[in-house]
Amino acid sequence: MSDISALWEAESIAVIGASERPGALGRKPLDYLLRYGYKGRILPVNPRSPEILGVPAYPSVKEAPGPVDLALIMVSAERVPGAVDDCVAAGVKLAVIASSGFAETGEEGARLQAEVVAKARAGGLRIIGPNCIGAVGYENRVLATFSPLFGAESVPFEPGTLAFVSQSGALGFGAASLALERGLRPGWVVSTGNDADVTALEVLRELSRVPEVTGLLGYLEDTPDIGALRELAGSGKPVALLKSGRTEAGGRAAASHTGALATDDRVLDAALRGLGIVRVDDIDELLDVARVFESERRPTGNRVAVVTTSGGSGILAADAVEAHGLELSALEPRSKEALAEIVPAFGAIDNPVDITATVLSDPSLFDRSLDVLIADDTVDIIVAAFCVMAGPDVEKAVNALSRAAAKGGKPILVARTGADFLAPDAPRDLREAGLPEYPTPARALRAAAALWEVSRPRTLPDAPRPGTVPGPGAEATEPELKRLLAEAGISVPKGRIAADAEDAVRAVTEVGGTAVLKAVVPGLLHKTEAGGVEIGVTADAAPEAYGRLAALGGQVLVEELVDEGVELIVGVHTTDLGPVLTAGLGGIFTEVLDDVGHRLLPLAPGEGAELLAGLRGAKILAGARGRAAVDVEAAAALLHRVGELVQDWPAGFALDLNPVRVLTKGAVVLDAALSFDTPEETAR
């Protein structure tokens, strides 16, 4: 038993601040432990009562018979430091501080919280909380909580395979109650409150090591630690997170264009996507994903077949397939031939497969059509959608779905659009058959997409190396940056600094007779806006162009004129989660359509190509509307090389490569700029 796993494995629990007074928070954990049959030792701590609820009580946890695996501290905030001292003296390894009055209340509370954590760490005591509702482990009936959920008249207490961890105790146990109402079965519910010591992610990581856990679900308020996220993703257990604060302005834009496009929330989205962790937007969605996590069936691809008794449900399902990044299977020719022999003439054999309401008179339609789809190698996930079927008809459909699931091992999700009173036993029967059920096709397909997200093969990148080689200084010029890029194998235009007007003529001739001239002025990041760029300059026009640019106060760079292509904007800036690469189509696609993607560095193999393929304008790269296709492979390779180049650069930098021109063969960085956060920006 580890220190943290005592939350669900504790064989002895001390309740510090235990009370026999009706309604007192210090009474609830004792009530629950006794009511739900906890088999371990219960140790109430109250210096004024020798016995509480018939259980011997002790003046201090130090005087309770040890060992004590878990202490639940339920005294006022000012008494918590003394309780922590007693726990350290008694050799307790984990304490849940339920008390409020700490960092959530302001500076004074934050100082008290820091004092408590320092005492605990010095004494080898881990802390859950403070300001939390506690934890429940269903299998061992560990109820270290005062949540009113367990005081309800009738609460299902069948151990399940889902783990809920929430910074907010009320929200976490509220979600657990909704899960129970919907027939889900949590096995572990933990609230971590202020996350002063043990974080919600640490608890999730510990739960990922429990063999019986099939799904991990979390609610977070703080920005998560990327190292903990990587470990969680590496556990192989499905994870879904609800992270609040989507609308909070975030990200350090500094002078970086790409930095301004990558808000903290977008960065978190990118990090979770890259790690295969599902992000949800609300409790309903979290519970929908939880339902599909209860099943151990996993898809090997993202191709969906829909079988329905309702044409309308089929259309909605097809729409949702595309909306959630899945693919509607084309079905094998032999499958269509077989379905043509099964489905009524007024139905449909093209996916979605509409077997029509005829199933009410011929229940075998479900069995036979499902057999075909199970055997079809182009189908990875099946969604069965039916409406307003009642009683025995639903039972027959459930039996057919159960048989199909047992035969093929492919995940089957059910969209049953109809009130429960039409078939009161259906939810239970579907749950027992391991068939996740949803009231609408859209919700079923959202869950299917989450299942694919946690199932698809991926190569996780290695953790970033600590910085060992310093990056360029804050005053690095465009030529200096391009030299670094070229050394990293990234293509840049041929060119050099011109010493004077006559040398500019020679430089233009050297690069092909027509050139681009740029002002190189320290601090001038946006050269075009300042009139610092001249395009299509010939040798004859070079002296005049040189004079205009030199008047801006710096050097003049002469570069070859690169062929036309598709322009990208590429950049890297640092965030609380680490360095982030941003890339998208340039020009109007950046400014107006906001068509960019983000990935946390380092990139995993293939991640650059995946980012580009996910852009809304990806078809432009492929040659839409008669345009020549450009070298997407070279563009993806450039993203990876940029990520490798900046790997050891110190925090606070923002690198902009804007534009990068992707040609029919190759990709070239036309402009490069570097900026650093100011102390004020870094502190934000």
TAMO-V617874 format. One record per residue. N is the residue number from 1. RES is the residue in three letters. SS is DSSP state (H for helix, E for strand, L for the rest). PSI is psi as a letter, one per 30 degrees, with the letter a starting at -180 (999 if undefined). Layout:
((N:RES:SS:PSI) (N:RES:SS:PSI))
//
This chain:
((1:MET:L:k) (2:SER:L:l) (3:ASP:L:e) (4:ILE:L:e) (5:SER:L:f) (6:ALA:H:f) (7:LEU:H:f) (8:TRP:H:f) (9:GLU:H:g) (10:ALA:L:k) (11:GLU:L:f) (12:SER:E:k) (13:ILE:E:k) (14:ALA:E:k) (15:VAL:E:j) (16:ILE:E:j) (17:GLY:L:g) (18:ALA:L:k) (19:SER:L:l) (20:GLU:L:f) (21:ARG:L:k) (22:PRO:L:k) (23:GLY:L:f) (24:ALA:L:k) (25:LEU:H:e) (26:GLY:H:f) (27:ARG:H:e) (28:LYS:H:e) (29:PRO:H:e) (30:LEU:H:e) (31:ASP:H:e) (32:TYR:H:e) (33:LEU:H:e) (34:LEU:H:e) (35:ARG:H:e) (36:TYR:L:g) (37:GLY:L:h) (38:TYR:L:k) (39:LYS:L:f) (40:GLY:L:a) (41:ARG:E:k) (42:ILE:E:k) (43:LEU:E:i) (44:PRO:E:k) (45:VAL:E:j) (46:ASN:L:j) (47:PRO:L:f) (48:ARG:L:f) (49:SER:L:j) (50:PRO:L:f) (51:GLU:E:k) (52:ILE:E:k) (53:LEU:L:h) (54:GLY:L:g) (55:VAL:E:k) (56:PRO:E:k) (57:ALA:E:l) (58:TYR:E:k) (59:PRO:L:e) (60:SER:L:l) (61:VAL:H:f) (62:LYS:H:f) (63:GLU:H:f) (64:ALA:L:k) (65:PRO:L:k) (66:GLY:L:a) (67:PRO:L:l) (68:VAL:L:j) (69:ASP:L:e) (70:LEU:E:k) (71:ALA:E:k) (72:LEU:E:j) (73:ILE:E:j) (74:MET:L:h) (75:VAL:L:l) (76:SER:L:l) (77:ALA:H:e) (78:GLU:H:f) (79:ARG:H:f) (80:VAL:H:e) (81:PRO:H:e) (82:GLY:H:e) (83:ALA:H:e) (84:VAL:H:e) (85:ASP:H:e) (86:ASP:H:e) (87:CYS:H:e) (88:VAL:H:e) (89:ALA:H:e) (90:ALA:H:f) (91:GLY:L:g) (92:VAL:L:k) (93:LYS:L:f) (94:LEU:E:k) (95:ALA:E:k) (96:VAL:E:j) (97:ILE:E:j) (98:ALA:L:f) (99:SER:L:k) (100:SER:L:l) (101:GLY:L:g) (102:PHE:L:b) (103:ALA:H:f) (104:GLU:H:f) (105:THR:H:f) (106:GLY:L:a) (107:GLU:H:e) (108:GLU:H:e) (109:GLY:H:e) (110:ALA:H:e) (111:ARG:H:e) (112:LEU:H:e) (113:GLN:H:e) (114:ALA:H:e) (115:GLU:H:e) (116:VAL:H:e) (117:VAL:H:e) (118:ALA:H:e) (119:LYS:H:e) (120:ALA:H:e) (121:ARG:H:e) (122:ALA:H:f) (123:GLY:L:g) (124:GLY:L:g) (125:LEU:L:k) (126:ARG:E:k) (127:ILE:E:k) (128:ILE:E:k) (129:GLY:E:b) (130:PRO:L:a) (131:ASN:L:h) (132:CYS:L:l) (133:ILE:L:f) (134:GLY:E:a) (135:ALA:E:l) (136:VAL:E:k) (137:GLY:E:j) (138:TYR:L:e) (139:GLU:L:e) (140:ASN:L:g) (141:ARG:L:h) (142:VAL:E:j) (143:LEU:E:i) (144:ALA:E:i) (145:THR:E:l) (146:PHE:L:g) (147:SER:L:k) (148:PRO:H:f) (149:LEU:H:e) (150:PHE:H:f) (151:GLY:H:f) (152:ALA:L:l) (153:GLU:L:e) (154:SER:L:j) (155:VAL:L:k) (156:PRO:L:k) (157:PHE:L:h) (158:GLU:L:k) (159:PRO:L:k) (160:GLY:L:a) (161:THR:L:g) (162:LEU:E:k) (163:ALA:E:k) (164:PHE:E:k) (165:VAL:E:k) (166:SER:E:k) (167:GLN:L:e) (168:SER:L:j) (169:GLY:H:e) (170:ALA:H:e) (171:LEU:H:e) (172:GLY:H:e) (173:PHE:H:f) (174:GLY:H:e) (175:ALA:H:e) (176:ALA:H:e) (177:SER:H:e) (178:LEU:H:e) (179:ALA:H:e) (180:LEU:H:e) (181:GLU:H:e) (182:ARG:L:g) (183:GLY:L:g) (184:LEU:L:l) (185:ARG:L:j) (186:PRO:E:k) (187:GLY:E:f) (188:TRP:E:k) (189:VAL:E:k) (190:VAL:E:k) (191:SER:E:k) (192:THR:L:f) (193:GLY:L:b) (194:ASN:L:f) (195:ASP:L:h) (196:ALA:L:e) (197:ASP:L:d) (198:VAL:L:k) (199:THR:L:l) (200:ALA:H:e) (201:LEU:H:e) (202:GLU:H:e) (203:VAL:H:e) (204:LEU:H:e) (205:ARG:H:e) (206:GLU:H:e) (207:LEU:H:f) (208:SER:L:f) (209:ARG:L:f) (210:VAL:L:j) (211:PRO:L:e) (212:GLU:L:f) (213:VAL:L:k) (214:THR:L:f) (215:GLY:E:k) (216:LEU:E:k) (217:LEU:E:k) (218:GLY:E:k) (219:TYR:E:k) (220:LEU:E:k) (221:GLU:L:e) (222:ASP:L:l) (223:THR:L:k) (224:PRO:L:l) (225:ASP:L:k) (226:ILE:H:e) (227:GLY:H:e) (228:ALA:H:e) (229:LEU:H:e) (230:ARG:H:e) (231:GLU:H:e) (232:LEU:H:e) (233:ALA:H:e) (234:GLY:L:f) (235:SER:L:f) (236:GLY:L:f) (237:LYS:L:k) (238:PRO:E:k) (239:VAL:E:k) (240:ALA:E:k) (241:LEU:E:k) (242:LEU:E:j) (243:LYS:E:j) (244:SER:L:l) (245:GLY:L:g) (246:ARG:L:e) (247:THR:L:f) (248:GLU:L:k) (249:ALA:L:k) (250:GLY:L:l) (251:GLY:L:k) (252:ARG:L:j) (253:ALA:L:e) (254:ALA:L:b) (255:ALA:L:g) (256:SER:L:k) (257:HIS:H:e) (258:THR:H:e) (259:GLY:H:e) (260:ALA:H:f) (261:LEU:H:f) (262:ALA:L:i) (263:THR:L:l) (264:ASP:H:e) (265:ASP:H:e) (266:ARG:H:e) (267:VAL:H:e) (268:LEU:H:e) (269:ASP:H:e) (270:ALA:H:e) (271:ALA:H:e) (272:LEU:H:e) (273:ARG:H:e) (274:GLY:H:f) (275:LEU:H:f) (276:GLY:L:g) (277:ILE:L:k) (278:VAL:E:k) (279:ARG:E:k) (280:VAL:E:l) (281:ASP:L:f) (282:ASP:L:l) (283:ILE:H:e) (284:ASP:H:e) (285:GLU:H:e) (286:LEU:H:e) (287:LEU:H:e) (288:ASP:H:e) (289:VAL:H:e) (290:ALA:H:e) (291:ARG:H:e) (292:VAL:H:f) (293:PHE:H:f) (294:GLU:L:f) (295:SER:L:k) (296:GLU:L:f) (297:ARG:L:k) (298:ARG:L:k) (299:PRO:L:l) (300:THR:L:g) (301:GLY:L:a) (302:ASN:L:g) (303:ARG:E:k) (304:VAL:E:k) (305:ALA:E:k) (306:VAL:E:k) (307:VAL:E:k) (308:THR:E:l) (309:THR:L:g) (310:SER:L:k) (311:GLY:H:e) (312:GLY:H:e) (313:SER:H:e) (314:GLY:H:e) (315:ILE:H:e) (316:LEU:H:e) (317:ALA:H:e) (318:ALA:H:e) (319:ASP:H:e) (320:ALA:H:e) (321:VAL:H:e) (322:GLU:H:e) (323:ALA:H:f) (324:HIS:L:g) (325:GLY:L:g) (326:LEU:L:l) (327:GLU:E:k) (328:LEU:E:j) (329:SER:L:k) (330:ALA:L:f) (331:LEU:L:k) (332:GLU:L:k) (333:PRO:H:e) (334:ARG:H:e) (335:SER:H:e) (336:LYS:H:e) (337:GLU:H:e) (338:ALA:H:e) (339:LEU:H:e) (340:ALA:H:f) (341:GLU:H:f) (342:ILE:H:e) (343:VAL:L:k) (344:PRO:L:l) (345:ALA:L:f) (346:PHE:L:g) (347:GLY:L:a) (348:ALA:E:k) (349:ILE:L:f) (350:ASP:L:k) (351:ASN:L:k) (352:PRO:L:k) (353:VAL:E:j) (354:ASP:E:j) (355:ILE:L:f) (356:THR:L:l) (357:ALA:H:f) (358:THR:H:f) (359:VAL:H:f) (360:LEU:H:e) (361:SER:L:f) (362:ASP:L:i) (363:PRO:L:f) (364:SER:H:f) (365:LEU:H:e) (366:PHE:H:e) (367:ASP:H:e) (368:ARG:H:e) (369:SER:H:e) (370:LEU:H:e) (371:ASP:H:e) (372:VAL:H:e) (373:LEU:H:e) (374:ILE:H:e) (375:ALA:H:f) (376:ASP:L:k) (377:ASP:L:f) (378:THR:L:g) (379:VAL:L:k) (380:ASP:L:e) (381:ILE:E:k) (382:ILE:E:k) (383:VAL:E:j) (384:ALA:E:k) (385:ALA:E:k) (386:PHE:E:l) (387:CYS:E:k) (388:VAL:L:h) (389:MET:L:k) (390:ALA:L:l) (391:GLY:H:c) (392:PRO:H:e) (393:ASP:H:e) (394:VAL:H:e) (395:GLU:H:e) (396:LYS:H:e) (397:ALA:H:e) (398:VAL:H:e) (399:ASN:H:e) (400:ALA:H:e) (401:LEU:H:e) (402:SER:H:e) (403:ARG:H:e) (404:ALA:H:e) (405:ALA:H:e) (406:ALA:H:e) (407:LYS:H:e) (408:GLY:H:f) (409:GLY:L:f) (410:LYS:L:k) (411:PRO:E:k) (412:ILE:E:k) (413:LEU:E:k) (414:VAL:E:k) (415:ALA:E:j) (416:ARG:E:j) (417:THR:E:j) (418:GLY:L:l) (419:ALA:L:k) (420:ASP:H:f) (421:PHE:H:f) (422:LEU:H:e) (423:ALA:L:i) (424:PRO:L:f) (425:ASP:L:f) (426:ALA:H:e) (427:PRO:H:e) (428:ARG:H:e) (429:ASP:H:e) (430:LEU:H:e) (431:ARG:H:e) (432:GLU:H:f) (433:ALA:L:f) (434:GLY:L:h) (435:LEU:L:j) (436:PRO:L:k) (437:GLU:E:k) (438:TYR:E:l) (439:PRO:L:f) (440:THR:L:l) (441:PRO:H:e) (442:ALA:H:e) (443:ARG:H:e) (444:ALA:H:e) (445:LEU:H:e) (446:ARG:H:e) (447:ALA:H:e) (448:ALA:H:e) (449:ALA:H:e) (450:ALA:H:e) (451:LEU:H:e) (452:TRP:H:e) (453:GLU:H:e) (454:VAL:H:f) (455:SER:H:f) (456:ARG:L:k) (457:PRO:L:k) (458:ARG:L:k) (459:THR:L:j) (460:LEU:L:k) (461:PRO:L:l) (462:ASP:L:l) (463:ALA:L:k) (464:PRO:L:k) (465:ARG:L:k) (466:PRO:L:k) (467:GLY:L:k) (468:THR:L:f) (469:VAL:L:j) (470:PRO:L:k) (471:GLY:L:a) (472:PRO:L:l) (473:GLY:L:l) (474:ALA:L:f) (475:GLU:L:g) (476:ALA:L:k) (477:THR:L:l) (478:GLU:H:e) (479:PRO:H:e) (480:GLU:H:e) (481:LEU:H:e) (482:LYS:H:e) (483:ARG:H:e) (484:LEU:H:e) (485:LEU:H:e) (486:ALA:H:e) (487:GLU:H:f) (488:ALA:L:g) (489:GLY:L:g) (490:ILE:L:k) (491:SER:L:k) (492:VAL:E:l) (493:PRO:L:k) (494:LYS:L:k) (495:GLY:E:l) (496:ARG:E:l) (497:ILE:E:k) (498:ALA:E:k) (499:ALA:L:e) (500:ASP:L:a) (501:ALA:H:e) (502:GLU:H:e) (503:ASP:H:e) (504:ALA:H:e) (505:VAL:H:e) (506:ARG:H:e) (507:ALA:H:e) (508:VAL:H:e) (509:THR:H:e) (510:GLU:H:e) (511:VAL:L:g) (512:GLY:L:g) (513:GLY:L:f) (514:THR:E:k) (515:ALA:E:l) (516:VAL:E:k) (517:LEU:E:k) (518:LYS:E:k) (519:ALA:E:k) (520:VAL:E:j) (521:VAL:L:k) (522:PRO:L:k) (523:GLY:L:f) (524:LEU:L:j) (525:LEU:L:e) (526:HIS:L:i) (527:LYS:L:e) (528:THR:L:e) (529:GLU:L:f) (530:ALA:L:g) (531:GLY:L:g) (532:GLY:L:g) (533:VAL:E:k) (534:GLU:E:k) (535:ILE:E:k) (536:GLY:E:h) (537:VAL:E:k) (538:THR:E:l) (539:ALA:H:e) (540:ASP:H:e) (541:ALA:H:f) (542:ALA:H:e) (543:PRO:H:e) (544:GLU:H:e) (545:ALA:H:e) (546:TYR:H:e) (547:GLY:H:e) (548:ARG:H:e) (549:LEU:H:e) (550:ALA:H:f) (551:ALA:L:f) (552:LEU:L:f) (553:GLY:L:g) (554:GLY:L:a) (555:GLN:E:l) (556:VAL:E:k) (557:LEU:E:k) (558:VAL:E:k) (559:GLU:E:l) (560:GLU:E:l) (561:LEU:L:j) (562:VAL:L:k) (563:ASP:L:l) (564:GLU:L:l) (565:GLY:L:a) (566:VAL:E:k) (567:GLU:E:k) (568:LEU:E:l) (569:ILE:E:k) (570:VAL:E:k) (571:GLY:E:l) (572:VAL:E:k) (573:HIS:E:l) (574:THR:E:k) (575:THR:E:l) (576:ASP:L:f) (577:LEU:L:f) (578:GLY:E:a) (579:PRO:E:k) (580:VAL:E:k) (581:LEU:E:k) (582:THR:E:k) (583:ALA:E:k) (584:GLY:E:l) (585:LEU:E:k) (586:GLY:L:a) (587:GLY:L:b) (588:ILE:H:f) (589:PHE:H:f) (590:THR:H:e) (591:GLU:H:e) (592:VAL:L:e) (593:LEU:L:f) (594:ASP:L:h) (595:ASP:L:i) (596:VAL:E:l) (597:GLY:E:l) (598:HIS:E:k) (599:ARG:E:k) (600:LEU:E:k) (601:LEU:L:k) (602:PRO:L:l) (603:LEU:L:k) (604:ALA:L:l) (605:PRO:L:k) (606:GLY:L:f) (607:GLU:H:f) (608:GLY:H:e) (609:ALA:H:e) (610:GLU:H:e) (611:LEU:H:e) (612:LEU:H:e) (613:ALA:H:f) (614:GLY:L:f) (615:LEU:L:k) (616:ARG:L:f) (617:GLY:L:g) (618:ALA:H:e) (619:LYS:H:f) (620:ILE:H:e) (621:LEU:H:e) (622:ALA:L:f) (623:GLY:L:h) (624:ALA:H:l) (625:ARG:H:h) (626:GLY:H:f) (627:ARG:L:l) (628:ALA:L:k) (629:ALA:L:k) (630:VAL:L:l) (631:ASP:L:i) (632:VAL:H:e) (633:GLU:H:e) (634:ALA:H:e) (635:ALA:H:e) (636:ALA:H:e) (637:ALA:H:e) (638:LEU:H:e) (639:LEU:H:e) (640:HIS:H:e) (641:ARG:H:e) (642:VAL:H:e) (643:GLY:H:e) (644:GLU:H:e) (645:LEU:H:e) (646:VAL:L:g) (647:GLN:L:e) (648:ASP:L:g) (649:TRP:L:k) (650:PRO:L:l) (651:ALA:L:l) (652:GLY:L:f) (653:PHE:E:l) (654:ALA:E:j) (655:LEU:E:k) (656:ASP:E:k) (657:LEU:E:j) (658:ASN:E:j) (659:PRO:E:l) (660:VAL:E:k) (661:ARG:E:k) (662:VAL:E:k) (663:LEU:L:l) (664:THR:L:f) (665:LYS:L:j) (666:GLY:L:l) (667:ALA:E:k) (668:VAL:E:k) (669:VAL:E:j) (670:LEU:L:e) (671:ASP:L:k) (672:ALA:E:k) (673:ALA:E:k) (674:LEU:E:k) (675:SER:E:l) (676:PHE:E:k) (677:ASP:L:k) (678:THR:L:l) (679:PRO:H:e) (680:GLU:H:e) (681:GLU:H:e) (682:THR:H:e) (683:ALA:H:f) (684:ARG:L:999))
//
